Amino acid sequence: MDNDVKDKKEQRRQYILTAPLMPLLVKMAVPTVIGMLVMILYNLTDTFFIAMLGNKSMTAAIGIAFSFISVIQAIGFWLGYGSGNAMSRSLGEGKYNEAESFASMAAVTAVFIGVILAVISSIFLSPLSLFIGGAASDNLYIFTKEYLKVIVISIPFMLFSLVIYNQLRLCGNVGDGMKGLLSGMIVNIVLDPVFMFGLKMGFIGAAYATLTGQIIGSLVLFRLIRKNGNIPISFKKVKFTKDNIYHILIGGLPNFARQGITSLSMVLLNIAASGFGEDVVAAITVSSKISAVAYMIVIGWGQGFQPVCAMNYGAKQYDRVKKAFKYTVKAGTIFLIISSICLYIFAKFPTMALSRNNEIIEISVIILRLQCLSLPLMGYFATSSMLMQNTGRYYLSLIISISRQGIFYIPLLFLLPLVFGQWGIYLIQPLSDIAAFILAMSMVKNSNIWKVFA
């Protein structure tokens, strides 16, 4: 290994193991929070510009297509978090060759799976569009299918980008990770109006903007992994050993399960909401994108905690892990309380930016205000799952991760609409959040993790 590269890696390791915690957490989190803000803008951009076309079926189709995209993202996070966590702990122990093996295996696997999924999705595009929610109306099916036809091409690039981004982030180089991810998002944001209105491509222009952004982002990340002391990938380093497979697949399983369950719940919600009309489906799309703003910022803050947690745990500096967890939860909860108050009071303004339909706006405001009631609890929920995962307690992290959108959400999705009708749809998310928060607190309190840290 080149001495200069090795020195950079060791300097980064020592900094994470010794720097004052709060400034360290802030430094680790700033790039990821900025990335989340751009990701929020990225997620809102398609909806915003498509709303300008004045077609509620197009707005609803974006929400439906996103449920499929979330499944693909789940696979990327699975391989990225699994390999990134393993790499971070290996670096904490000073095992650089082991970290390179994890990185290479995950990246190669991501591209291979991406190509297979892109081909299968293209072949079965019609039934896929119907299954995820496009069956509510003919227009919804047509727009969903047209959008997905372009998006499926981006799957290999999307998976590769998510894997490399998470590896860079979890190994302490959040800056390079965000450069790669943000480059693709910014290209997408800029090209949305250019393709849709400048080139007069209309609705489908949003899909081509997304495809172009994914390709650019993956190319930038591919270049960055060989610079600045990052862990490079190489076919020569790919080793499908039992330990490597275990740490990548089991280590990343909580993220895959959480994202996968979220995707499934979105599909089921779209199906259930379609029984109440396209306005409800579109309102759910609008309100969920707005409520996700504050939550995603806290996720970005929590992602700054992850490399600090994993690397210090690998170096057996347990007291620093415990203090970092408390700092992260406290700051995240305060932010969510303030955000919830603001969103509750001013709920109508952001919904008006994403829809021109009065009925959709009214329903979106109701859903958004209900979600504000449980949003402050999500700081502890998200960070507790990260703590369990980064300290190798994969199964506890898995249970916490899937509880919000799986253990509680899906059963309530079938129960509440039967009891409360359309209002049952509105109540599902806040009630699920409250139940998941209680479960997370109980599992963290009763786990043996605090005995280890004592």
VENLINLIN-V755408 format. One record per backbone hydrogen bond with DSSP energy under -1.0 kcal/mol. CO is the residue of the C=O (numbers start at 1). NH is the residue of the N-H. If there is no record, write none. Layout:
BEGIN
CO NH
CO NH
END
This chain:
BEGIN
2 6
3 7
4 8
5 9
6 10
7 11
8 12
9 13
10 14
11 15
12 16
13 17
14 18
15 19
20 24
21 25
22 26
23 27
24 28
25 29
26 30
29 33
30 34
31 35
32 36
33 37
34 38
35 39
36 40
37 41
38 42
39 43
40 44
41 45
44 48
45 49
46 50
47 51
50 53
51 54
55 59
56 60
57 61
58 62
59 63
60 64
61 65
62 66
65 69
66 70
68 72
69 73
70 74
71 75
72 76
73 77
74 78
75 79
76 80
77 81
78 82
79 83
80 84
81 85
82 86
83 87
84 88
85 89
86 90
87 91
88 92
89 93
90 95
91 94
94 96
95 99
96 100
97 101
98 102
99 103
100 104
101 105
102 106
103 107
104 108
105 109
106 110
107 111
108 112
109 113
110 114
111 115
112 116
113 117
114 118
115 119
116 120
117 121
118 122
119 123
120 124
124 128
125 129
126 130
127 131
128 132
129 134
133 136
137 141
138 142
139 143
140 144
141 145
142 146
143 147
144 148
145 149
147 151
148 152
150 153
151 154
152 155
154 158
155 159
156 160
157 161
158 162
159 163
160 164
161 165
162 166
163 167
164 168
165 169
166 170
167 171
168 173
169 172
173 177
174 178
175 179
176 180
177 181
178 182
179 183
180 184
181 185
182 186
183 187
184 188
185 189
186 190
187 191
188 192
191 195
192 196
193 197
193 198
194 199
195 201
196 202
202 205
203 206
204 208
205 209
206 210
207 211
208 212
209 213
210 214
211 215
212 216
213 217
214 218
215 219
216 220
217 221
218 222
219 223
220 224
221 225
223 226
224 227
227 230
234 237
235 238
239 241
241 245
242 246
243 247
244 248
245 249
246 250
248 252
252 256
253 257
254 258
255 259
256 260
257 261
258 262
259 263
260 264
261 265
262 266
263 267
264 268
265 269
266 270
267 271
268 272
269 273
270 274
273 276
274 277
277 281
278 282
279 283
280 284
281 285
282 286
283 287
284 288
285 289
286 290
287 291
288 292
290 293
291 295
292 296
293 297
294 298
295 299
296 300
297 301
298 302
299 303
302 306
305 309
306 310
307 311
308 312
309 313
310 314
311 315
312 317
313 316
316 318
317 321
318 322
319 323
320 324
321 325
322 326
323 327
324 328
325 329
326 330
327 331
328 332
329 333
330 334
331 335
332 336
333 337
334 338
335 339
336 340
337 341
338 342
339 343
340 344
341 345
342 346
347 351
348 352
349 353
357 361
358 362
359 363
360 364
361 365
362 366
363 367
364 368
365 369
366 370
367 371
368 372
371 375
374 377
375 378
377 381
378 382
379 383
380 384
381 385
382 386
383 387
384 388
385 389
386 390
387 391
388 393
389 392
392 394
393 397
394 398
395 399
396 400
397 401
398 402
402 406
402 407
403 408
408 412
409 413
410 414
411 415
412 416
415 419
416 420
417 421
420 423
421 424
422 426
423 427
427 431
428 432
429 433
430 434
431 435
432 436
433 437
434 438
435 439
436 440
437 441
438 442
439 443
440 444
441 445
442 446
448 452
449 453
450 454
END
